[in-house]
Amino acid sequence: MASFFPIKVKEVYKETEECSVVTFDIPAELKNEFRYQQGQHLTLKKDINGEDVRRSYSLCSSPVDDEWKVAVKQIFEGKFSTFVNQELKANDILEVMPPSGEFGVGVDDHKEKTFLFFAAGSGITPVLSMLKTHLAKEPKANCKLFYLNKNAKSIIFKEEIEQLRNRYFGRVEIFYFLTREQRDIELLNGRFTPEKIQTLANTVFDIEQVDETFICGPEKMIFMIRDELATLGLSKDHIHYELFVTGLSEEDKKRTEAAMAKRIDGTQITILDGGKEFHFAMTKDFDNILDAALAAGADLPFACKGGVCSTCKCRVMEGQAEMKVNYALDKNEVAQNYILSCQAVPTSDKVTVDFDV
């Protein structure tokens, strides 16, 4: 069962012209339910013009702050982002799901560590949460942030980032990259490129000393940085990323076509959720299990419907289903038959999926 709670908005303010920060007033009796780790996100739900609209936003606050904050950047024709940036105000009520997500690593206050962070635009939100947490809880940690924006005015949380630099002087280095504003240092002009990653590895960090790397932004940027760091010698097990999907790649299109080619009409679906069973038959109106289940009356957790947030993750217990795209599950989860229901095309006569595991 999708667990949403009515939560009061404590504060809404403009961080930049295109980005609003929302602070939630989590009541004392729900604080254990809403306890989170750095890098996790909240899923928000709102009825907008008669439509159930849900979106996931990374927490930009840190668990050490005892705060719950998200930043919502205005997206062109974005239903939820437009509502937040133009209508939402303090004391309004939003339906909020407890924190989820696995974009982060544990804290070890005894070891010396070097963390690299690459972010673009609003990709700074989970990165800021991790920066604040690791710097506060790991006195031997050193962090380097490489942050890409259009211009200086569009830098989200610049003041807070500078405060971290001052507070943890010598333990955190900040590098701002701008695409539409020229800097004196040529390296900091324009987007990340393979050549820039190699230059940074030669001048700013020693790849052999890097413990963990986190990347958050558009998929092309993420995969380029991931591959360059791997080429330089950093294990992919220590490269973590969360992406914004801006469109299907050619590879994803081929994967989608392959999944759809295996689709079986009329599959009998069984949903296990909240200790209950829900049964229905797939129709030609829907190509994925989540949309078909929602249309049949099931109440299931979901947010982005783009294969990114993993809110709709479940496990195939019987039968087979193939994902059109997958940006959220790692190879171990896939090997254990976990799927993203928003991307899952049934490929057998019967499919049973469990949302409780």
C-alpha positions as CSV (number, residue, x, y, z in Angstrom):
1,M,0.0,0.0,0.0
2,A,1.3,3.4,-0.9
3,S,1.9,5.2,2.4
4,F,1.4,8.9,2.1
5,F,1.0,11.3,5.1
6,P,-0.6,14.7,5.1
7,I,2.3,17.0,6.0
8,K,2.2,20.8,6.6
9,V,4.6,23.0,4.7
10,K,6.6,24.9,7.2
11,E,8.3,27.4,4.8
12,V,8.7,28.1,1.0
13,Y,11.3,30.4,-0.3
14,K,13.0,31.2,-3.6
15,E,16.6,30.0,-3.7
16,T,17.1,31.3,-7.2
17,E,14.7,32.7,-9.8
18,E,13.8,29.3,-11.0
19,C,14.1,27.2,-7.8
20,S,12.0,27.1,-4.6
21,V,13.0,25.4,-1.4
22,V,10.2,23.7,0.6
23,T,10.7,22.8,4.3
24,F,8.2,20.3,5.8
25,D,7.0,20.4,9.4
26,I,7.3,16.7,10.3
27,P,5.3,16.1,13.5
28,A,7.1,14.5,16.4
29,E,5.0,11.3,16.2
30,L,6.2,10.8,12.5
31,K,9.9,11.6,12.9
32,N,10.9,7.9,13.2
33,E,8.8,7.1,10.1
34,F,10.5,10.0,8.3
35,R,14.1,9.3,9.4
36,Y,16.4,9.4,6.4
37,Q,19.9,8.9,5.1
38,Q,21.8,11.4,3.1
39,G,21.0,11.1,-0.6
40,Q,17.5,9.9,-0.1
41,H,14.4,11.5,-1.6
42,L,10.7,12.3,-0.7
43,T,7.8,11.5,-3.0
44,L,5.2,14.3,-3.0
45,K,1.6,13.9,-4.1
46,K,-1.0,16.6,-5.0
47,D,-4.3,16.7,-6.9
48,I,-3.7,19.3,-9.6
49,N,-6.7,20.1,-11.7
50,G,-8.2,16.7,-10.9
51,E,-5.1,14.7,-11.7
52,D,-3.1,12.7,-9.1
53,V,0.4,14.2,-9.7
54,R,3.4,12.7,-8.0
55,R,7.1,13.6,-8.1
56,S,10.2,12.6,-6.2
57,Y,12.6,15.3,-4.9
58,S,15.9,14.7,-3.2
59,L,16.3,15.9,0.3
60,C,18.8,18.8,0.4
61,S,18.9,18.9,4.2
62,S,21.1,16.6,6.3
63,P,20.0,14.1,8.9
64,V,22.1,15.9,11.4
65,D,20.0,19.1,10.9
66,D,16.7,17.5,12.0
67,E,15.1,19.1,9.0
68,W,13.3,17.9,5.9
69,K,13.9,20.2,2.9
70,V,13.6,19.7,-0.9
71,A,14.4,22.0,-3.7
72,V,12.1,22.1,-6.7
73,K,13.4,23.7,-9.9
74,Q,10.9,25.0,-12.4
75,I,10.6,22.7,-15.4
76,F,9.1,23.9,-18.6
77,E,5.4,22.9,-18.6
78,G,6.1,20.8,-15.5
79,K,2.8,20.3,-13.6
80,F,4.3,19.8,-10.1
81,S,7.2,22.2,-10.4
82,T,4.9,24.9,-11.6
83,F,2.5,24.3,-8.7
84,V,5.4,24.5,-6.2
85,N,7.1,27.6,-7.7
86,Q,3.9,29.5,-8.3
87,E,1.2,28.4,-5.8
88,L,2.6,26.5,-2.8
89,K,2.8,28.5,0.4
90,A,3.5,28.0,4.1
91,N,0.9,26.1,6.1
92,D,-0.4,24.3,2.9
93,I,-0.7,20.5,3.2
94,L,1.0,18.1,0.8
95,E,0.8,14.3,0.8
96,V,4.3,13.0,1.4
97,M,5.7,9.5,1.4
98,P,8.5,8.6,3.9
99,P,12.1,9.0,2.6
100,S,13.4,6.3,0.2
101,G,16.3,5.8,-2.2
102,E,19.8,4.3,-2.0
103,F,22.0,7.1,-3.4
104,G,24.5,7.3,-0.6
105,V,27.0,5.3,1.5
106,G,27.4,4.8,5.2
107,V,29.4,6.9,7.6
108,D,32.7,5.8,9.1
109,D,34.2,8.4,11.5
110,H,37.5,6.5,12.0
111,K,38.8,6.4,8.4
112,E,40.4,9.0,6.3
113,K,38.3,9.4,3.1
114,T,38.2,11.4,-0.1
115,F,34.9,12.0,-1.7
116,L,34.3,13.5,-5.2
117,F,31.0,15.1,-6.1
118,F,29.9,16.1,-9.6
119,A,26.6,17.9,-9.9
120,A,24.7,19.9,-12.5
121,G,21.9,22.4,-11.7
122,S,19.4,20.9,-9.3
123,G,21.5,17.8,-9.1
124,I,23.1,19.6,-6.1
125,T,20.2,18.6,-3.8
126,P,21.3,15.1,-2.8
127,V,24.9,16.1,-3.1
128,L,24.4,18.9,-0.6
129,S,22.8,16.5,1.9
130,M,25.8,14.2,1.6
131,L,28.4,17.0,1.8
132,K,26.9,18.3,5.0
133,T,26.6,14.8,6.5
134,H,30.0,13.4,5.7
135,L,31.8,16.6,6.7
136,A,29.9,16.8,10.1
137,K,30.1,13.1,11.0
138,E,33.5,12.1,9.5
139,P,36.2,14.4,10.8
140,K,38.8,12.7,8.6
141,A,36.8,13.1,5.4
142,N,37.8,15.4,2.6
143,C,35.4,16.5,-0.1
144,K,35.7,18.0,-3.6
145,L,32.7,19.4,-5.4
146,F,32.5,20.1,-9.1
147,Y,29.3,22.0,-9.8
148,L,28.0,22.9,-13.2
149,N,25.5,25.7,-13.9
150,K,24.5,28.2,-16.6
151,N,25.8,31.3,-14.8
152,A,26.6,32.5,-11.3
153,K,23.0,33.7,-10.6
154,S,21.6,30.2,-11.3
155,I,23.9,28.4,-8.7
156,I,21.5,26.8,-6.3
157,F,22.6,26.9,-2.6
158,K,25.7,28.9,-3.4
159,E,25.6,30.7,0.0
160,E,25.2,27.4,1.9
161,I,28.0,25.8,-0.1
162,E,30.3,28.7,0.7
163,Q,29.4,28.4,4.4
164,L,30.5,24.8,4.3
165,R,33.8,25.8,2.7
166,N,34.4,28.3,5.5
167,R,33.2,26.0,8.3
168,Y,35.3,23.1,7.2
169,F,38.2,25.1,5.8
170,G,40.8,22.8,4.3
171,R,38.5,19.8,4.1
172,V,36.3,20.9,1.3
173,E,37.1,22.3,-2.1
174,I,34.5,23.9,-4.5
175,F,34.8,24.3,-8.2
176,Y,32.1,26.1,-10.1
177,F,31.7,25.4,-13.8
178,L,29.6,27.8,-15.9
179,T,28.3,27.3,-19.4
180,R,27.0,30.8,-20.2
181,E,29.4,33.0,-18.3
182,Q,33.1,33.3,-18.9
183,R,35.6,32.7,-16.1
184,D,39.3,33.6,-15.9
185,I,40.2,30.0,-15.6
186,E,39.5,28.3,-18.9
187,L,39.0,24.9,-17.2
188,L,35.9,26.2,-15.5
189,N,34.2,27.4,-18.7
190,G,31.7,25.1,-20.3
191,R,30.4,21.6,-19.6
192,F,32.3,18.6,-18.3
193,T,34.3,16.8,-21.0
194,P,36.6,13.8,-21.0
195,E,39.5,16.1,-21.3
196,K,38.4,18.2,-18.3
197,I,38.0,15.0,-16.2
198,Q,41.5,13.9,-17.1
199,T,42.9,17.4,-16.3
200,L,41.1,17.4,-12.9
201,A,42.6,14.0,-12.2
202,N,46.1,15.4,-13.0
203,T,45.8,18.6,-11.0
204,V,43.0,18.5,-8.4
205,F,42.6,14.9,-7.2
206,D,44.6,11.7,-7.1
207,I,42.4,8.9,-8.5
208,E,44.2,6.4,-6.3
209,Q,43.2,8.3,-3.2
210,V,39.5,8.6,-4.1
211,D,37.2,6.5,-2.0
212,E,33.7,7.3,-3.3
213,T,32.4,9.4,-6.2
214,F,28.8,10.7,-6.5
215,I,27.4,12.1,-9.7
216,C,24.0,13.7,-10.2
217,G,22.7,15.3,-13.3
218,P,21.7,14.5,-17.0
219,E,22.4,10.9,-18.1
220,K,24.9,11.9,-20.8
221,M,27.0,13.8,-18.2
222,I,26.8,11.0,-15.7
223,F,27.9,8.2,-18.0
224,M,30.7,10.2,-19.5
225,I,32.1,11.0,-16.1
226,R,31.6,7.5,-14.9
227,D,33.4,6.0,-17.9
228,E,36.3,8.5,-17.6
229,L,36.8,7.8,-13.9
230,A,36.7,4.1,-14.6
231,T,39.3,4.5,-17.4
232,L,41.5,6.3,-14.9
233,G,41.3,3.4,-12.6
234,L,38.4,4.0,-10.2
235,S,36.3,0.9,-9.6
236,K,32.7,1.3,-10.8
237,D,31.6,-0.1,-7.5
238,H,32.7,3.2,-6.0
239,I,31.0,5.4,-8.6
240,H,27.4,6.2,-7.5
241,Y,25.0,8.2,-9.6
242,E,21.5,9.5,-9.8
243,L,20.3,10.9,-13.1
244,F,17.7,13.1,-14.7
245,V,16.3,11.5,-17.9
246,T,16.0,14.0,-20.7
247,G,15.0,11.5,-23.4
248,L,15.6,7.9,-24.5
249,S,18.9,7.0,-25.9
250,E,19.2,4.8,-29.0
251,E,20.2,1.9,-26.8
252,D,17.1,2.5,-24.6
253,K,14.8,2.7,-27.7
254,K,16.1,-0.7,-28.8
255,R,15.6,-2.2,-25.4
256,T,12.1,-0.9,-25.3
257,E,11.3,-2.3,-28.7
258,A,12.8,-5.7,-27.6
259,A,10.6,-5.8,-24.5
260,M,7.5,-4.8,-26.4
261,A,8.2,-7.5,-29.0
262,K,8.0,-10.1,-26.2
263,R,4.8,-8.8,-24.7
264,I,1.9,-11.2,-24.2
265,D,-1.7,-9.9,-24.4
266,G,-4.1,-10.7,-21.6
267,T,-1.5,-11.6,-18.9
268,Q,-3.1,-12.5,-15.6
269,I,-1.4,-10.2,-13.0
270,T,-1.4,-10.8,-9.3
271,I,-0.2,-7.9,-7.1
272,L,1.0,-8.6,-3.5
273,D,1.0,-5.4,-1.5
274,G,0.4,-4.6,2.2
275,G,-0.3,-8.3,2.9
276,K,-3.2,-8.3,0.3
277,E,-3.7,-9.7,-3.2
278,F,-5.0,-7.8,-6.1
279,H,-5.9,-9.6,-9.4
280,F,-6.5,-8.2,-12.9
281,A,-5.8,-9.0,-16.6
282,M,-3.6,-6.8,-18.7
283,T,-5.4,-5.1,-21.6
284,K,-4.0,-3.6,-24.8
285,D,-4.5,-0.1,-23.3
286,F,-1.4,-0.4,-21.2
287,D,2.1,-1.8,-21.8
288,N,3.4,-1.8,-18.2
289,I,2.3,-3.4,-15.0
290,L,2.0,-0.2,-13.0
291,D,-0.3,1.7,-15.3
292,A,-2.5,-1.3,-15.8
293,A,-2.7,-1.9,-12.1
294,L,-3.6,1.7,-11.3
295,A,-6.3,1.7,-14.0
296,A,-7.7,-1.5,-12.4
297,G,-8.0,0.2,-9.1
298,A,-4.8,-0.8,-7.3
299,D,-3.2,1.7,-4.9
300,L,0.6,1.3,-5.5
301,P,3.6,3.5,-4.8
302,F,5.0,5.4,-7.8
303,A,6.5,8.8,-8.6
304,C,8.5,9.6,-11.8
305,K,7.1,6.8,-14.1
306,G,10.4,7.2,-16.0
307,G,12.4,4.3,-14.5
308,V,14.5,6.6,-12.4
309,C,13.3,7.0,-8.8
310,S,12.7,3.3,-7.9
311,T,9.6,4.2,-5.9
312,C,7.6,1.5,-7.8
313,K,10.2,-1.2,-7.3
314,C,8.8,-4.7,-6.7
315,R,9.9,-8.3,-7.2
316,V,8.7,-10.9,-9.7
317,M,7.6,-14.0,-7.7
318,E,6.1,-15.9,-10.6
319,G,6.3,-15.5,-14.4
320,Q,8.4,-13.1,-16.3
321,A,8.5,-9.4,-17.1
322,E,11.0,-7.4,-19.0
323,M,11.8,-3.7,-18.3
324,K,11.8,-1.2,-21.2
325,V,14.4,1.0,-19.4
326,N,16.1,0.8,-16.1
327,Y,18.0,3.7,-14.5
328,A,17.5,2.8,-10.9
329,L,18.2,-0.9,-10.2
330,D,21.7,-2.3,-10.0
331,K,22.7,-5.6,-11.5
332,N,22.3,-7.5,-8.2
333,E,18.7,-6.3,-7.8
334,V,17.9,-7.3,-11.3
335,A,19.5,-10.7,-10.7
336,Q,17.1,-11.1,-7.7
337,N,14.1,-10.5,-10.0
338,Y,13.4,-7.0,-8.9
339,I,11.8,-4.8,-11.5
340,L,10.5,-1.2,-11.9
341,S,6.8,-1.8,-12.4
342,C,6.4,1.4,-14.4
343,Q,8.7,-0.1,-17.0
344,A,7.8,-3.8,-16.7
345,V,6.2,-5.4,-19.7
346,P,4.7,-8.9,-18.9
347,T,6.2,-11.6,-21.1
348,S,4.4,-14.7,-19.7
349,D,0.8,-15.8,-19.3
350,K,0.8,-15.2,-15.5
351,V,2.9,-12.7,-13.5
352,T,2.9,-12.2,-9.7
353,V,4.8,-9.3,-8.3
354,D,5.4,-8.4,-4.6
355,F,5.7,-4.8,-3.5
356,D,6.3,-5.9,0.2
357,V,9.8,-7.4,-0.3
